[in-house]
Structure formats: structure tokens, C-alpha cells
Amino acid sequence: MRTVALVPLRTPGTGKSRLAPALSEAERAGLAAAMLADVVAALRDAGVGRIVVAAGGPEAAAVAGDLGLASVQDPPMARSLDYVLAVATARLGRIRQLLVVTADLQLLTAGDVRTMLTTAGDVIVARTPDDGSAALLRRPGHVMTTAFGPGSAAVHEARARAAGLRTKVLDLPGFRDVDTLDDLRQVADASPGPATAAFIDQLGARLHVTN
């Protein structure tokens, strides 16, 4: 079954506000681009043939283009990530297997992606350590709407089961995002993807300075 991956990306540098005390806007933009590159590499290595970025502005679309990716622009005045994903999903049309993956998974491997794609079910959730959703696989893509945010893994699971959909929640090591400087330090010690590793190398000793 052919898979389409949809990766939401905000304007690089505007997200990860909890990293702002340690990283400049330009550095956060560089980190966002590096993380996206590693996520895309893992998806491609897993055999995902079509990857589309839901771009939060022309800068995000340019980052996607640098990686050879197509993008769909977020609607003006987008109210939430779920609204962005709903619009993007509609624009993509009917997809038999649609994988939404967040763009900040520096430890993601092709093996993690393949595990998701080979797990039986209508809805597969990749859970983060804090019960968020790092990825959501829907078969077909319009089978249910998304509910990203705090505690979203449980919400996605409950919503899917209430709709009578076969559902599985996975805890895989690569589905771990970065929100704080401490998260970034832990990623640095856990063999991140090459683009993120290069970015961390550029930070050098600054990564271990306590603010």
C-alpha cells in the first residue's frame, strides 16, 4: 500500500519558544531545518515515496523545497495544527494510507517508520514519552480527524475506538521530540540524525551551559 507522509512545519525560527533563552531565532531556524532533514531521510529510507510538507509560510515552503519536497501552504489565519492538517488532508485527496509525522524527531529511524507502516489497524498512534502524538497513521487518510496537543495519544486512541476503528498505540524510541534545552542535551547523547548532529556540533560547549 502506497504511503503519503504529511509533515507540518511552522516558519523556521518561530517555534520551540522554550529554546529561545538559549538559541537565537536564526539558530532555532537552523535546528528546525536540520530536524526536518533527518525526519525526511528516515521516511525515505523506510520507502515512503511521497512526502508533503504542510508549510506555515514561504520560509517553511523554501526549506521543504531545499529537500526536494512538495508543500501545501497553511490556510490564512490557521486556527490550530488540527485545522492545518484537515485542510492539507483535503487538498491531498483520498489517500489510502496517510502518515502525519511531526518535524522535530531527531532520533527517528527508518525502522521506527517501517514498524508503524507494518502494524495492522485503521489508526496507528506513535506516542511520545509525555503521551503526545509524534505520528499518526490513518487508513484511509480521511478515516478520522486529528487531535494533536497535550495528551493527544490517549485522545486519538479514544476517538478512533469510539468510531469502531482498529487502533494501536506504539511506544518506539525514535518518536521523541525536542522542546527544551535539556531535551536537546539528551538527544545529543543518543545518536541523532546526521543533520541534527551537525547542528549540535556547531553549538559546541554552549549546549551544556546552564542558564
N, C-alpha and C positions, 0 to 999 in steps of 0.2 A: 504494500500500500504506500503510495507516494505521500511524503510528509511535506507540509509547508510550515516553516518556523516564522513566527511573528515576534519581533524583538522591539519593545518600546524603548525609546531613547529620548530623554529630555535634552534641551540645549546644553551641550557640554559646558561645565563650569557653574551651572545654576543649581545643580542638585548636590547631594551629600553635604548639607549645611552643617552637620555636626563635625565635618572635617575642616570647616572654614577657619577655626582658630589656628590650625597647623599648616594648611595648604592654601595658597593663593587661588584666585579664580582660574588663572591660567593653568596652575598645577592640577586643580580638580578637573579641568577640561582635558588635560593630558591623561589623567588617570581614567576618566570615562572612556576616552578613545582606546586606551590600552586594554581595559576590561572588555570592551565590545569586541576588539580584535581577537582576544582569547576565547570568548564565547563563540564567535563565528567559526574559529578554527576547530573547536570541539564539535560543533554542529556539522561542519563539512566533513570532518574525519569520520563522523558517525554515518555519513551517507545521506544527510539531508540535502536534497537537491535544490530547494528553493528557500531562500531566506529573505524576508522583507522586514525593513525597519519602519516602525511607526514613529515618525520623526517629529519632535517638538520644535520645529523651526528650521530655517535654511541651514544653520550651522550643523544641526544634527543630520540633516539630509546630506550635507557635504562629507561628514565623517563616514556615513554609510557608503557614499559614492566612492570614497577613497579605498574602501574594501571591496569594491565591485558589486555592491548590493543595491537592489531597488528599494525605494522607500515610498511610503504614503504619508502625506502631511497630516498632522493632527488638525482637527477642526478648530476654527477660531474660538477663543474663549472656552476651551475644553474644560469641562467641569470636574473631571476626575480621570484617573487611569482607566477605570472600567468603561467610562464613556468613550475614551480614545480607542480602547480595544474593540468596543462594539462597532464603532464607525469603521475601523480598519478591517474588521472581520467581514462586515457587509460589503466593503469595497472589493475584497478579495473574491467574493462569490462563494459558491458552495464548495467547500474543501472537505474531503473525506477524512483527513487526519491533520488537525491543526495544533501545533505546539507553540504555546506562548512561553517565552523564556525571558527572564529579566536580564539586563545587560551588564550586571555587576557580579558575575560569578567567576572569580579569578581562578578557582580550583576545579572548574568544570572539565571533565574529560569526555572523550568520545564514548568510553564505556558507560559512564553515567547516562548519557543520552540514549545509547542503544538499550540500556535496561528499561528506560521509560517506554521506548518505542516497541519493545517486545513484551511488555506487560499487558496481559489481557484485560479488557474492560472498556467501558464507554468514556469514562473520565478518570485520568490518572493525575494525581497531585504529587509534586515533589516538594516536600516540606522542609523549611528552614529550621534551625535549632530553636528559634523563638516562635514556632508554629505559624510562620508566614508561609507564603507560597512562592517558591523560586521559579516554578514552571507548572504549566497546566496543559495537559494533553486532552483534546476533545475529539471524539469520533462520533459523528462528523463535527466540523468546526462550529456549527450553529446549535449544537445539541443543548447548550445551556449558556447563560451569561456568566461573566466573571465577577468575582467579589474580592479583589486584591485589597490588602490593608492588614492591620494588626489582627492576628488570629485567623487569617484567611484560609489556612489549610483546613481547619475544622469547619469553617463556613462553606467552603467549596464541597467538602465531603458531605455535609448535611444537605446542602441544596441538591446535589446530584442524587443522593439516596432518596430524598423526598420525591424526586421526579422519576423514581424507578430505574435509575441508570446504574449499571455495574460500575463500581467505584473502587479504586485502590489508592492508598496513600503510601508513598515511598520516602524512606529516610536514606539518602545517598550522600556520601561525603562531599561531592562536588557542588551540591546545591546549597552553598553558603555564601551570603552576600557580605558586603563591607559597608558599614555605616559610620564607624568611629575610627580614631587613630589606633586604638587598641586592636580593633578588628584587623586593620592593615598590618600591624606588627605580627599578629598571629598568622596571617596569610603569608607574610614574608618568610616565616619559618616552616611553611608547609608546601613548598614547591609549587608556586603559582605558575600560570601560563607564561610563555616567554615574553610577551609584550608587557604584562604587569610586572614581571621580574625585572625587566629593563628599567621600567619606571621607578620601581623601588630602589634599584641600584643608584639611580640619579639622586634620590633623596639622601642616600647615604646615612650618616650619623644623625641627621635631623629626625629620622623616623623614631629614634629612641630617646629623643629629648622630651622630658616631662614638662608639660605646660602648667 
